[in-house]
């Protein structure tokens, strides 16, 4: 019975390691890989397979070390506001358009004109494109908030809505809201950082008051 359970743990470990090789986000890769190592350590311990245990203890330590470095790493975040875009911004939006549509199905480049538009630079690399339309009452509807897959570790979102919310306030935004979200992970993150469900114009939206 114990060996049968260990066999299932071994299958789980294999699955976790395989999934870790499919993601292109450093944090997710390390956590999945580390979890797979833990499962293999349990598997090896139950079956008394010392080489399996030792190998995965070593790999666990390597993954843990890299995770510590990732979370301790100091990165430079900057906001670069744009109106019409420019060569680099336009190329970014064009290159990632298919992926953008998975998160914002109604996205069209022309819809950004006249909005408050900016990109978030992460160590001088474009990590995020953001566009919102401000109303006279201080509410702003988000049309686009796209982060490339490499940087989907929630740091960009926290930078925009928490660390750099003064930038949004300086633009006259007191409340920001999403009228529709196609991605459940994005929705989950927004709820985690303080967005709340609210009915606006007869539709359920996720809103956040920037003025505490």
Secondary structure, 3 states (H helix, E strand, C coil): CHHHHHHHHHHHHHHHHHHHCCCCCHHHHHHHHHHHHHHHHHHHHHCCCHHHHHHHHHHHHHHHHHHHHHHHCCCCEEEEEECCCCHHHHHHHHHCHHHHHHHCCCCCHHHHCCCEEEEEEECCEEEEEEEEEECCCCEEEEEEEEECHHHCCCHHHHHHHHHCHHHHHHCCCCEEEECCCCCHHHHHHHHHCCCEEEEECCEEEEEEECCC
